[in-house]
Amino acid sequence: GSVFHLAMQDCFINSCSQQWANDTMTAGFWENMFRDVMLVHPNDKYEASPADISRWCIEFTRRDAFCGKTLGEIAVATYKFITLAAGCTVVESELKLEYRDVYGLHVGTLDLLLRANDGKLAIADYKTGGMWNRLVDGKGVTKQSMTPEQVMFHPQMSHYHWLAHRSNRVEKVEDITRYAIIYPANLIPYLSGSKAGKARGNPIVLSPCSHKAVYRYEEDLHMWLQMIMCRINIRSYPNIFGKLSCPRCPFKNECLGDQDSAYVPDYLKS
């Protein structure tokens, strides 16, 4: 996922030129992307071996790895959909955000700051899930989806909206009027059946946003941080529209398995 993010940033820097598209057809291009990701995140640990990375770099250049498209062609299609079909101009890509307050330093990286054809700003986030199943597990590419309402109330989008404003990268909260989730996997065509050759789904889900919700999010964030500072540790049972997120949490057994309210797990103590 980080490699695809970096490749998209490189695509925007080079205005998706034909030379850039040609470069993505070589394994060396993707090897450089992996190298650069590791340089940016030197302390990260990776499960993939050097042999895995070399194999993936070759697979990225093969059309049979992504149902008739190379990874570079998927990046180009994503770029064209954002700029041509959605009519957006890229203001910033991989925008670093920093803001310090009484609680400490808040940092984040916004995938895309866009300007729509009406002149208003939008913030967007790539979700590359569903793209890698074929390479990693030998399974099929999976269509991705989210409703506009889910995008509107997505906590990550609210956080980026808040942080973009507080870090002074966006002057007014009201300057951002839309959120967008981008699914490159949906641009990978079906191989067979009645939908053969067609895209799997809508690659971008747009939603208007509520500025009042951003101010309320800031109040909630301050409350959470105050509770942490006071060592008030509670289990919040995070969920997305009722679907519990805990099964994906690495601490689920210790947290959910403990029914003694007086016991605080080590991961919360730290």
Accessible surface in RSA format (square Angstrom, percent):
REM  Atomic radii and reference values for relative SASA: ProtOr
REM  Chains: A
REM  Algorithm: Lee & Richards
REM  Probe-radius: 1.40
REM  Slices: 20
REM RES _ NUM      All-atoms   Total-Side   Main-Chain    Non-polar    All polar
REM                ABS   REL    ABS   REL    ABS   REL    ABS   REL    ABS   REL
RES GLY A   1    45.51  56.1   0.00   N/A  45.51  56.1  13.77  37.8  31.74  71.1
RES SER A   2    64.13  54.2  51.62  68.9  12.51  28.8  18.07  38.5  46.05  64.5
RES VAL A   3    13.15   8.7  12.96  11.7   0.19   0.5  12.96  11.3   0.19   0.5
RES PHE A   4     0.40   0.2   0.00   0.0   0.40   1.0   0.00   0.0   0.40   1.1
RES HIS A   5    36.35  19.9  36.16  25.1   0.19   0.5  27.75  28.6   8.60  10.0
RES LEU A   6    38.06  21.2  36.43  26.1   1.63   4.1  37.64  26.4   0.42   1.1
RES ALA A   7     0.00   0.0   0.00   0.0   0.00   0.0   0.00   0.0   0.00   0.0
RES MET A   8     0.12   0.1   0.12   0.1   0.00   0.0   0.12   0.1   0.00   0.0
RES GLN A   9    45.31  25.3  45.23  33.1   0.08   0.2   3.33   7.1  41.98  31.8
RES ASP A  10    36.63  25.7  35.50  35.3   1.14   2.7   3.81   9.0  32.82  32.7
RES CYS A  11     0.00   0.0   0.00   0.0   0.00   0.0   0.00   0.0   0.00   0.0
RES PHE A  12    25.87  12.9  10.27   6.4  15.61  40.6  10.87   6.6  15.00  42.9
RES ILE A  13   125.50  71.4  94.53  70.4  30.96  74.6 102.56  73.9  22.93  62.2
RES ASN A  14    61.72  42.6  49.88  48.2  11.84  28.5   8.76  21.1  52.96  51.2
RES SER A  15    77.99  65.9  64.65  86.3  13.34  30.7  31.55  67.2  46.44  65.1
RES CYS A  16    20.86  15.8   3.73   4.2  17.13  40.3   2.06   5.2  18.80  20.3
RES SER A  17    46.13  39.0  36.99  49.4   9.14  21.0  40.39  86.0   5.74   8.0
RES GLN A  18   129.58  72.5 118.95  86.9  10.63  25.3  60.03 127.8  69.55  52.7
RES GLN A  19   113.68  63.6 110.48  80.7   3.20   7.6  52.57 111.9  61.10  46.3
RES TRP A  20     8.02   3.2   5.60   2.7   2.42   5.7   7.56   4.0   0.46   0.8
RES ALA A  21    22.53  20.7  19.82  30.6   2.71   6.2  20.12  28.3   2.41   6.4
RES ASN A  22    70.59  48.7  64.80  62.6   5.79  13.9  19.03  45.8  51.56  49.8
RES ASP A  23    55.30  38.7  53.68  53.4   1.62   3.8  10.33  24.3  44.97  44.9
RES THR A  24     1.43   1.0   1.43   1.4   0.00   0.0   0.00   0.0   1.43   2.2
RES MET A  25    72.65  37.6  56.05  37.1  16.60  39.5  51.55  43.8  21.09  27.9
RES THR A  26    72.75  51.7  68.26  69.2   4.50  10.7  65.32  87.7   7.43  11.2
RES ALA A  27    28.80  26.5  22.69  35.0   6.11  13.9  22.69  32.0   6.11  16.2
RES GLY A  28    34.13  42.1   0.00   N/A  34.13  42.1  28.16  77.3   5.96  13.4
RES PHE A  29    21.92  11.0  16.71  10.4   5.21  13.6  20.14  12.2   1.79   5.1
RES TRP A  30     0.00   0.0   0.00   0.0   0.00   0.0   0.00   0.0   0.00   0.0
RES GLU A  31    83.34  47.8  77.16  58.4   6.17  14.7  24.76  47.9  58.57  47.8
RES ASN A  32    66.51  45.9  66.35  64.1   0.16   0.4   5.85  14.1  60.66  58.6
RES MET A  33    13.65   7.1  13.65   9.0   0.00   0.0  13.65  11.6   0.00   0.0
RES PHE A  34    26.59  13.3  26.48  16.4   0.11   0.3  26.48  16.1   0.11   0.3
RES ARG A  35   127.90  53.7 122.57  62.5   5.32  12.7  63.19  86.4  64.71  39.2
RES ASP A  36    38.17  26.7  37.57  37.4   0.60   1.4  11.54  27.2  26.63  26.6
RES VAL A  37    11.94   7.9  10.93   9.9   1.01   2.4  11.94  10.4   0.00   0.0
RES MET A  38    67.57  35.0  62.84  41.6   4.74  11.3  32.83  27.9  34.74  46.0
RES LEU A  39   124.13  69.1 105.30  75.3  18.83  47.3 106.81  75.0  17.32  46.6
RES VAL A  40    85.89  56.5  61.62  55.8  24.27  58.5  68.32  59.4  17.57  47.7
RES HIS A  41    79.11  43.2  74.22  51.6   4.89  12.5  43.42  44.7  35.70  41.5
RES PRO A  42   101.65  74.1  70.49  64.3  31.15 113.2  75.06  62.0  26.58 165.2
RES ASN A  43   137.10  94.5 112.58 108.8  24.52  59.0  36.07  86.8 101.03  97.7
RES ASP A  44    76.75  53.8  61.26  61.0  15.48  36.6  12.17  28.6  64.58  64.4
RES LYS A  45   200.38  97.8 167.34 102.7  33.04  78.7 114.16 102.8  86.22  91.8
RES TYR A  46    98.54  46.0  65.23  37.1  33.31  86.7  69.39  52.1  29.15  35.9
RES GLU A  47   186.67 107.2 146.90 111.1  39.77  94.7  69.08 133.6 117.58  96.0
RES ALA A  48    28.71  26.4  11.14  17.2  17.57  40.0  15.29  21.5  13.42  35.5
RES SER A  49    45.88  38.8  41.10  54.9   4.78  11.0  39.63  84.4   6.25   8.8
RES PRO A  50   113.36  82.6 108.75  99.1   4.61  16.8 112.17  92.6   1.19   7.4
RES ALA A  51    74.16  68.2  59.78  92.3  14.38  32.7  67.68  95.3   6.48  17.2
RES ASP A  52    43.87  30.7  43.48  43.3   0.39   0.9   1.74   4.1  42.13  42.0
RES ILE A  53    23.40  13.3  23.40  17.4   0.00   0.0  23.40  16.8   0.00   0.0
RES SER A  54    55.17  46.6  54.57  72.8   0.60   1.4  26.04  55.4  29.14  40.8
RES ARG A  55   106.81  44.8 102.43  52.2   4.38  10.4  59.77  81.7  47.04  28.5
RES TRP A  56    44.62  17.9  44.62  21.6   0.00   0.0  44.57  23.8   0.05   0.1
RES CYS A  57     0.00   0.0   0.00   0.0   0.00   0.0   0.00   0.0   0.00   0.0
RES ILE A  58    96.00  54.6  95.66  71.3   0.34   0.8  96.00  69.1   0.00   0.0
RES GLU A  59    31.34  18.0  31.34  23.7   0.00   0.0   3.48   6.7  27.86  22.7
RES PHE A  60     9.26   4.6   9.26   5.7   0.00   0.0   9.26   5.6   0.00   0.0
RES THR A  61    27.72  19.7  16.16  16.4  11.55  27.5   3.00   4.0  24.72  37.4
RES ARG A  62   104.05  43.7  99.62  50.8   4.44  10.6  33.06  45.2  70.99  43.0
RES ARG A  63   119.74  50.3 114.68  58.5   5.06  12.1  39.85  54.5  79.89  48.4
RES ASP A  64    81.50  57.1  66.71  66.4  14.80  35.0  49.10 115.6  32.40  32.3
RES ALA A  65     4.99   4.6   0.00   0.0   4.99  11.4   4.99   7.0   0.00   0.0
RES PHE A  66     0.00   0.0   0.00   0.0   0.00   0.0   0.00   0.0   0.00   0.0
RES CYS A  67     4.69   3.5   1.82   2.0   2.86   6.7   0.85   2.1   3.84   4.1
RES GLY A  68    40.20  49.6   0.00   N/A  40.20  49.6  25.24  69.3  14.96  33.5
RES LYS A  69    60.55  29.5  60.55  37.2   0.00   0.0  19.02  17.1  41.53  44.2
RES THR A  70     0.00   0.0   0.00   0.0   0.00   0.0   0.00   0.0   0.00   0.0
RES LEU A  71     0.26   0.1   0.26   0.2   0.00   0.0   0.26   0.2   0.00   0.0
RES GLY A  72     0.41   0.5   0.00   N/A   0.41   0.5   0.41   1.1   0.00   0.0
RES GLU A  73    51.85  29.8  47.90  36.2   3.95   9.4  28.79  55.7  23.06  18.8
RES ILE A  74     0.00   0.0   0.00   0.0   0.00   0.0   0.00   0.0   0.00   0.0
RES ALA A  75     0.00   0.0   0.00   0.0   0.00   0.0   0.00   0.0   0.00   0.0
RES VAL A  76    24.16  15.9  24.16  21.9   0.00   0.0  24.16  21.0   0.00   0.0
RES ALA A  77    23.78  21.9  17.18  26.5   6.60  15.0  21.26  29.9   2.52   6.7
RES THR A  78     1.19   0.8   1.03   1.0   0.16   0.4   1.17   1.6   0.02   0.0
RES TYR A  79    41.26  19.3  41.26  23.5   0.00   0.0  16.08  12.1  25.18  31.0
RES LYS A  80   106.28  51.9 105.33  64.6   0.95   2.3  53.46  48.1  52.83  56.3
RES PHE A  81    58.85  29.4  55.17  34.2   3.68   9.6  58.44  35.4   0.41   1.2
RES ILE A  82     1.28   0.7   1.28   1.0   0.00   0.0   1.28   0.9   0.00   0.0
RES THR A  83    33.32  23.7  20.61  20.9  12.71  30.3  19.53  26.2  13.79  20.9
RES LEU A  84   132.79  74.0 109.58  78.4  23.20  58.3 112.49  79.0  20.30  54.6
RES ALA A  85    70.92  65.2  27.34  42.2  43.58  99.1  39.38  55.5  31.53  83.5
RES ALA A  86    25.90  23.8   1.52   2.3  24.38  55.5  11.54  16.2  14.36  38.1
RES GLY A  87    25.80  31.8   0.00   N/A  25.80  31.8  18.81  51.6   6.99  15.7
RES CYS A  88     7.51   5.7   3.83   4.3   3.69   8.7   0.37   0.9   7.14   7.7
RES THR A  89    89.89  63.9  86.57  87.8   3.32   7.9  55.06  74.0  34.82  52.6
RES VAL A  90    35.37  23.3  13.06  11.8  22.31  53.8  13.06  11.3  22.31  60.5
RES VAL A  91    60.88  40.1  35.29  31.9  25.59  61.7  40.26  35.0  20.62  55.9
RES GLU A  92    66.48  38.2  63.24  47.8   3.23   7.7   7.08  13.7  59.39  48.5
RES SER A  93    18.35  15.5   6.81   9.1  11.54  26.6   6.38  13.6  11.97  16.8
RES GLU A  94    29.31  16.8  22.11  16.7   7.19  17.1   6.27  12.1  23.03  18.8
RES LEU A  95     9.02   5.0   6.60   4.7   2.42   6.1   9.02   6.3   0.00   0.0
RES LYS A  96   121.31  59.2 114.40  70.2   6.91  16.5  92.49  83.2  28.82  30.7
RES LEU A  97     1.25   0.7   0.00   0.0   1.25   3.1   0.26   0.2   0.99   2.7
RES GLU A  98   109.84  63.1  95.29  72.1  14.55  34.6  24.51  47.4  85.33  69.7
RES TYR A  99    56.20  26.2  51.15  29.1   5.05  13.1  29.36  22.1  26.84  33.1
RES ARG A 100   161.62  67.9 138.83  70.8  22.78  54.2  59.01  80.6 102.61  62.2
RES ASP A 101    31.53  22.1  11.86  11.8  19.67  46.5  23.22  54.6   8.32   8.3
RES VAL A 102   132.42  87.1  98.64  89.3  33.78  81.4 107.88  93.7  24.55  66.6
RES TYR A 103    56.30  26.3  22.40  12.7  33.90  88.2  12.70   9.5  43.60  53.7
RES GLY A 104    25.53  31.5   0.00   N/A  25.53  31.5  24.86  68.2   0.68   1.5
RES LEU A 105    87.04  48.5  54.92  39.3  32.12  80.7  54.95  38.6  32.09  86.4
RES HIS A 106    23.78  13.0  19.12  13.3   4.65  11.9  12.36  12.7  11.42  13.3
RES VAL A 107    91.73  60.4  71.12  64.4  20.62  49.7  71.12  61.8  20.62  55.9
RES GLY A 108    19.64  24.2   0.00   N/A  19.64  24.2  16.39  45.0   3.25   7.3
RES THR A 109    39.18  27.9  32.81  33.3   6.37  15.2  17.43  23.4  21.75  32.9
RES LEU A 110     0.11   0.1   0.11   0.1   0.00   0.0   0.11   0.1   0.00   0.0
RES ASP A 111     8.16   5.7   8.16   8.1   0.00   0.0   0.05   0.1   8.11   8.1
RES LEU A 112     0.29   0.2   0.29   0.2   0.00   0.0   0.29   0.2   0.00   0.0
RES LEU A 113     7.18   4.0   7.18   5.1   0.00   0.0   7.18   5.0   0.00   0.0
RES LEU A 114     0.09   0.1   0.09   0.1   0.00   0.0   0.09   0.1   0.00   0.0
RES ARG A 115   101.73  42.7 100.28  51.1   1.45   3.5  30.84  42.1  70.89  43.0
RES ALA A 116    12.68  11.7   7.88  12.2   4.79  10.9   7.96  11.2   4.72  12.5
RES ASN A 117   132.16  91.1  90.72  87.7  41.44  99.8  38.48  92.6  93.68  90.5
RES ASP A 118    78.77  55.2  44.53  44.3  34.24  81.0  43.11 101.5  35.66  35.6
RES GLY A 119    38.01  46.9   0.00   N/A  38.01  46.9  26.72  73.3  11.29  25.3
RES LYS A 120   104.51  51.0 103.18  63.3   1.33   3.2  49.36  44.4  55.15  58.7
RES LEU A 121    17.54   9.8  17.48  12.5   0.06   0.2  17.48  12.3   0.06   0.2
RES ALA A 122     0.79   0.7   0.79   1.2   0.00   0.0   0.79   1.1   0.00   0.0
RES ILE A 123     0.00   0.0   0.00   0.0   0.00   0.0   0.00   0.0   0.00   0.0
RES ALA A 124     0.00   0.0   0.00   0.0   0.00   0.0   0.00   0.0   0.00   0.0
RES ASP A 125     5.85   4.1   5.85   5.8   0.00   0.0   0.00   0.0   5.85   5.8
RES TYR A 126     5.54   2.6   0.37   0.2   5.17  13.4   0.37   0.3   5.17   6.4
RES LYS A 127    55.64  27.1  52.98  32.5   2.66   6.3  34.15  30.7  21.50  22.9
RES THR A 128    16.05  11.4  11.07  11.2   4.98  11.9   0.00   0.0  16.05  24.3
RES GLY A 129    37.80  46.6   0.00   N/A  37.80  46.6  32.07  88.0   5.73  12.8
RES GLY A 130    10.76  13.3   0.00   N/A  10.76  13.3   1.68   4.6   9.09  20.4
RES MET A 131     0.00   0.0   0.00   0.0   0.00   0.0   0.00   0.0   0.00   0.0
RES TRP A 132    52.99  21.3  52.40  25.4   0.59   1.4  50.20  26.8   2.79   4.5
RES ASN A 133    42.67  29.4  41.83  40.4   0.85   2.0   1.74   4.2  40.93  39.6
RES ARG A 134    81.04  34.0  70.33  35.8  10.72  25.5  13.03  17.8  68.01  41.2
RES LEU A 135    18.87  10.5   8.51   6.1  10.35  26.0  10.56   7.4   8.31  22.4
RES VAL A 136    88.37  58.1  61.18  55.4  27.19  65.5  62.16  54.0  26.21  71.1
RES ASP A 137    88.14  61.7  57.12  56.9  31.01  73.3  15.17  35.7  72.97  72.8
RES GLY A 138    66.80  82.4   0.00   N/A  66.80  82.4  28.99  79.5  37.82  84.7
RES LYS A 139   134.60  65.7 125.39  76.9   9.21  21.9  79.64  71.7  54.96  58.5
RES GLY A 140    42.97  53.0   0.00   N/A  42.97  53.0  28.68  78.7  14.29  32.0
RES VAL A 141    13.70   9.0   0.00   0.0  13.70  33.0   0.00   0.0  13.70  37.2
RES THR A 142    64.03  45.5  60.95  61.8   3.08   7.3  50.91  68.4  13.12  19.8
RES LYS A 143   106.06  51.7  88.65  54.4  17.41  41.4  40.86  36.8  65.20  69.5
RES GLN A 144    41.26  23.1  37.12  27.1   4.15   9.9   3.54   7.5  37.73  28.6
RES SER A 145    93.07  78.6  65.78  87.8  27.29  62.9  31.80  67.7  61.28  85.8
RES MET A 146    45.33  23.5  31.63  20.9  13.70  32.6  35.32  30.0  10.00  13.3
RES THR A 147    70.91  50.4  68.53  69.5   2.37   5.7  68.24  91.7   2.67   4.0
RES PRO A 148    76.51  55.8  76.50  69.7   0.01   0.0  76.51  63.2   0.00   0.0
RES GLU A 149    98.75  56.7  95.70  72.4   3.05   7.3  24.89  48.1  73.86  60.3
RES GLN A 150    48.27  27.0  45.34  33.1   2.93   7.0   5.42  11.5  42.85  32.5
RES VAL A 151     0.00   0.0   0.00   0.0   0.00   0.0   0.00   0.0   0.00   0.0
RES MET A 152    54.71  28.3  48.13  31.9   6.58  15.7  34.41  29.3  20.30  26.9
RES PHE A 153   110.11  55.1  92.45  57.3  17.66  46.0  95.41  57.8  14.70  42.1
RES HIS A 154    31.88  17.4  29.51  20.5   2.37   6.1  24.00  24.7   7.88   9.2
RES PRO A 155    90.63  66.1  86.36  78.7   4.27  15.5  89.85  74.2   0.78   4.9
RES GLN A 156    56.14  31.4  47.95  35.0   8.19  19.5  28.69  61.1  27.45  20.8
RES MET A 157     0.00   0.0   0.00   0.0   0.00   0.0   0.00   0.0   0.00   0.0
RES SER A 158    13.91  11.8  13.91  18.6   0.00   0.0   1.42   3.0  12.49  17.5
RES HIS A 159    46.20  25.2  46.20  32.1   0.00   0.0  34.53  35.6  11.67  13.6
RES TYR A 160    27.56  12.9  27.56  15.7   0.00   0.0   5.45   4.1  22.11  27.3
RES HIS A 161     0.07   0.0   0.07   0.0   0.00   0.0   0.07   0.1   0.00   0.0
RES TRP A 162     3.71   1.5   3.63   1.8   0.08   0.2   3.71   2.0   0.00   0.0
RES LEU A 163     0.00   0.0   0.00   0.0   0.00   0.0   0.00   0.0   0.00   0.0
RES ALA A 164     0.16   0.1   0.16   0.2   0.00   0.0   0.16   0.2   0.00   0.0
RES HIS A 165    33.95  18.6  32.44  22.5   1.51   3.9  23.43  24.1  10.52  12.2
RES ARG A 166    78.52  33.0  69.08  35.2   9.43  22.5   6.39   8.7  72.13  43.7
RES SER A 167    18.66  15.8   1.78   2.4  16.88  38.9   4.81  10.2  13.85  19.4
RES ASN A 168   129.62  89.4 105.83 102.3  23.80  57.3  24.80  59.7 104.82 101.3
RES ARG A 169   114.04  47.9  88.38  45.1  25.67  61.1  22.24  30.4  91.81  55.6
RES VAL A 170     3.78   2.5   0.47   0.4   3.31   8.0   3.69   3.2   0.09   0.3
RES GLU A 171   137.07  78.7 114.68  86.8  22.39  53.3  43.65  84.4  93.42  76.3
RES LYS A 172   115.15  56.2 113.65  69.7   1.50   3.6  57.38  51.7  57.76  61.5
RES VAL A 173     2.69   1.8   1.62   1.5   1.07   2.6   1.68   1.5   1.01   2.7
RES GLU A 174    82.47  47.3  76.43  57.8   6.04  14.4  44.93  86.9  37.54  30.6
RES ASP A 175    48.50  34.0  42.52  42.3   5.99  14.2  12.29  28.9  36.22  36.1
RES ILE A 176     0.08   0.0   0.08   0.1   0.00   0.0   0.08   0.1   0.00   0.0
RES THR A 177    31.99  22.8  27.94  28.3   4.05   9.6  27.96  37.6   4.03   6.1
RES ARG A 178    67.83  28.5  67.83  34.6   0.00   0.0  12.03  16.4  55.80  33.8
RES TYR A 179     3.32   1.6   3.32   1.9   0.00   0.0   1.42   1.1   1.90   2.3
RES ALA A 180     0.00   0.0   0.00   0.0   0.00   0.0   0.00   0.0   0.00   0.0
RES ILE A 181     0.00   0.0   0.00   0.0   0.00   0.0   0.00   0.0   0.00   0.0
RES ILE A 182     2.84   1.6   2.84   2.1   0.00   0.0   2.84   2.0   0.00   0.0
RES TYR A 183     8.04   3.8   8.04   4.6   0.00   0.0   4.13   3.1   3.91   4.8
RES PRO A 184     0.00   0.0   0.00   0.0   0.00   0.0   0.00   0.0   0.00   0.0
RES ALA A 185     0.00   0.0   0.00   0.0   0.00   0.0   0.00   0.0   0.00   0.0
RES ASN A 186     1.16   0.8   1.16   1.1   0.00   0.0   0.00   0.0   1.16   1.1
RES LEU A 187    22.77  12.7  18.69  13.4   4.08  10.3  18.69  13.1   4.08  11.0
RES ILE A 188     0.00   0.0   0.00   0.0   0.00   0.0   0.00   0.0   0.00   0.0
RES PRO A 189    17.55  12.8  17.55  16.0   0.00   0.0  17.55  14.5   0.00   0.0
RES TYR A 190    51.70  24.1  49.46  28.1   2.24   5.8  37.70  28.3  14.00  17.3
RES LEU A 191   108.19  60.3  81.01  58.0  27.18  68.3  81.73  57.4  26.46  71.2
RES SER A 192    86.67  73.2  73.49  98.1  13.18  30.4  41.24  87.8  45.43  63.6
RES GLY A 193    61.54  75.9   0.00   N/A  61.54  75.9  41.59 114.1  19.95  44.7
RES SER A 194   113.02  95.5  72.37  96.6  40.65  93.6  60.32 128.4  52.70  73.8
RES LYS A 195   111.70  54.5 111.07  68.1   0.63   1.5  64.44  58.0  47.26  50.3
RES ALA A 196    51.25  47.1  30.24  46.7  21.01  47.8  30.51  43.0  20.73  54.9
RES GLY A 197    62.26  76.8   0.00   N/A  62.26  76.8  32.86  90.2  29.40  65.8
RES LYS A 198   131.37  64.1 126.48  77.6   4.90  11.7  79.66  71.7  51.71  55.1
RES ALA A 199    53.88  49.5  32.03  49.4  21.86  49.7  32.70  46.0  21.18  56.1
RES ARG A 200    26.83  11.3  21.82  11.1   5.01  11.9   0.29   0.4  26.54  16.1
RES GLY A 201    20.46  25.2   0.00   N/A  20.46  25.2  17.55  48.2   2.90   6.5
RES ASN A 202    90.96  62.7  74.75  72.2  16.21  39.0  35.92  86.4  55.05  53.2
RES PRO A 203     8.72   6.4   8.70   7.9   0.02   0.1   8.70   7.2   0.02   0.1
RES ILE A 204    11.45   6.5   8.46   6.3   2.99   7.2   8.46   6.1   2.99   8.1
RES VAL A 205    15.01   9.9  13.76  12.5   1.26   3.0  15.01  13.0   0.00   0.0
RES LEU A 206    70.25  39.1  53.91  38.6  16.34  41.1  53.98  37.9  16.27  43.8
RES SER A 207     2.49   2.1   0.03   0.0   2.45   5.7   2.32   4.9   0.16   0.2
RES PRO A 208    87.20  63.6  86.62  79.0   0.58   2.1  86.79  71.7   0.41   2.5
RES CYS A 209    17.86  13.5   0.02   0.0  17.84  41.9   2.04   5.2  15.81  17.1
RES SER A 210    46.93  39.7  37.32  49.8   9.61  22.1  29.52  62.9  17.41  24.4
RES HIS A 211    49.14  26.9  46.05  32.0   3.09   7.9  29.52  30.4  19.62  22.8
RES LYS A 212   174.51  85.1 168.90 103.6   5.61  13.4 112.35 101.1  62.16  66.2
RES ALA A 213    41.11  37.8  29.81  46.0  11.30  25.7  36.90  52.0   4.21  11.2
RES VAL A 214     2.62   1.7   2.50   2.3   0.11   0.3   2.55   2.2   0.06   0.2
RES TYR A 215    95.74  44.7  94.23  53.6   1.51   3.9  73.30  55.1  22.45  27.7
RES ARG A 216   148.61  62.4 146.75  74.8   1.86   4.4  41.54  56.8 107.07  64.9
RES TYR A 217    29.10  13.6  26.65  15.2   2.45   6.4  18.29  13.7  10.82  13.3
RES GLU A 218    21.26  12.2  21.26  16.1   0.00   0.0   2.38   4.6  18.88  15.4
RES GLU A 219   103.93  59.7  97.92  74.1   6.01  14.3  39.59  76.6  64.34  52.5
RES ASP A 220    40.31  28.2  39.65  39.5   0.67   1.6   4.94  11.6  35.38  35.3
RES LEU A 221    17.55   9.8  17.55  12.6   0.00   0.0  17.55  12.3   0.00   0.0
RES HIS A 222    52.44  28.7  52.44  36.5   0.00   0.0  31.47  32.4  20.97  24.4
RES MET A 223   113.17  58.6 111.78  74.0   1.39   3.3  77.05  65.5  36.12  47.9
RES TRP A 224   125.04  50.2 122.82  59.5   2.22   5.2  98.75  52.7  26.29  42.7
RES LEU A 225    38.91  21.7  38.73  27.7   0.18   0.4  38.73  27.2   0.18   0.5
RES GLN A 226    89.77  50.2  88.12  64.4   1.66   3.9  29.14  62.0  60.63  46.0
RES MET A 227    47.36  24.5  46.23  30.6   1.14   2.7  33.86  28.8  13.50  17.9
RES ILE A 228   111.88  63.7 104.19  77.6   7.69  18.5 104.19  75.0   7.69  20.9
RES MET A 229   128.48  66.5  95.94  63.5  32.54  77.5 101.25  86.1  27.23  36.1
RES CYS A 230    87.26  66.0  60.42  67.4  26.84  63.1  17.50  44.3  69.76  75.2
RES ARG A 231   186.74  78.4 167.61  85.4  19.13  45.5  58.84  80.4 127.90  77.5
RES ILE A 232    87.34  49.7  79.44  59.2   7.90  19.0  83.15  59.9   4.20  11.4
RES ASN A 233    55.99  38.6  22.54  21.8  33.45  80.6   4.96  11.9  51.03  49.3
RES ILE A 234   111.71  63.6  88.23  65.7  23.49  56.6  93.03  67.0  18.68  50.7
RES ARG A 235    82.31  34.6  59.55  30.4  22.77  54.2  28.17  38.5  54.14  32.8
RES SER A 236    86.42  73.0  57.74  77.1  28.68  66.1  41.91  89.2  44.51  62.4
RES TYR A 237   100.36  46.9  97.68  55.6   2.69   7.0  76.61  57.6  23.75  29.3
RES PRO A 238    72.62  52.9  64.52  58.8   8.11  29.5  72.62  60.0   0.00   0.0
RES ASN A 239    81.40  56.1  55.38  53.5  26.02  62.7   2.42   5.8  78.99  76.3
RES ILE A 240    95.51  54.4  88.97  66.3   6.54  15.8  91.91  66.2   3.60   9.8
RES PHE A 241   121.23  60.7  76.59  47.4  44.65 116.2  90.67  55.0  30.56  87.5
RES GLY A 242    66.90  82.5   0.00   N/A  66.90  82.5  35.07  96.2  31.83  71.3
RES LYS A 243   153.96  75.1 145.39  89.2   8.56  20.4  94.67  85.2  59.28  63.1
RES LEU A 244    74.78  41.6  64.80  46.4   9.98  25.1  64.89  45.6   9.89  26.6
RES SER A 245    21.78  18.4  18.20  24.3   3.58   8.3  14.11  30.0   7.67  10.8
RES CYS A 246    10.50   7.9  10.07  11.2   0.42   1.0   1.40   3.5   9.10   9.8
RES PRO A 247    80.48  58.7  64.59  58.9  15.89  57.8  65.63  54.2  14.85  92.3
RES ARG A 248   165.82  69.6 132.77  67.7  33.04  78.7  80.14 109.5  85.68  51.9
RES CYS A 249    51.14  38.7  42.39  47.3   8.76  20.6  18.42  46.7  32.73  35.3
RES PRO A 250   119.67  87.2  77.99  71.1  41.68 151.5  91.57  75.6  28.10 174.7
RES PHE A 251    86.87  43.5  84.26  52.2   2.61   6.8  86.87  52.7   0.00   0.0
RES LYS A 252    80.65  39.3  77.77  47.7   2.88   6.9  37.75  34.0  42.89  45.7
RES ASN A 253   120.66  83.2 106.95 103.4  13.71  33.0  38.51  92.7  82.15  79.4
RES GLU A 254    68.91  39.6  55.82  42.2  13.09  31.2  38.62  74.7  30.29  24.7
RES CYS A 255    17.93  13.6  17.30  19.3   0.63   1.5   4.31  10.9  13.62  14.7
RES LEU A 256    56.26  31.3  48.62  34.8   7.64  19.2  49.31  34.6   6.95  18.7
RES GLY A 257    58.53  72.2   0.00   N/A  58.53  72.2  32.60  89.5  25.93  58.1
RES ASP A 258    29.09  20.4  21.17  21.1   7.93  18.7  13.78  32.4  15.32  15.3
RES GLN A 259   143.01  80.0 111.18  81.3  31.83  75.8  61.58 131.1  81.44  61.8
RES ASP A 260    84.08  58.9  74.57  74.2   9.51  22.5  31.99  75.3  52.09  51.9
RES SER A 261   118.94 100.5  80.98 108.1  37.96  87.5  57.91 123.3  61.03  85.5
RES ALA A 262    90.28  83.0  55.82  86.1  34.45  78.4  66.86  94.2  23.41  62.0
RES TYR A 263    99.13  46.3  85.98  48.9  13.15  34.2  70.27  52.8  28.86  35.6
RES VAL A 264    45.76  30.1  42.56  38.5   3.19   7.7  43.05  37.4   2.70   7.3
RES PRO A 265     7.93   5.8   7.93   7.2   0.00   0.0   7.93   6.5   0.00   0.0
RES ASP A 266    96.41  67.5  92.59  92.2   3.82   9.0  32.58  76.7  63.83  63.7
RES TYR A 267    62.24  29.1  40.88  23.3  21.36  55.6  39.18  29.4  23.06  28.4
RES LEU A 268    59.79  33.3  42.45  30.4  17.34  43.6  43.99  30.9  15.80  42.5
RES LYS A 269   122.03  59.5 101.39  62.2  20.64  49.1  63.49  57.1  58.54  62.4
RES SER A 270   129.58 109.5  59.87  79.9  69.71 160.6  68.33 145.5  61.24  85.8
END  Absolute sums over single chains surface
CHAIN  1 A    15199.0      12229.0       2970.0       8460.5       6738.6
END  Absolute sums over all chains
TOTAL         15199.0      12229.0       2970.0       8460.5       6738.6
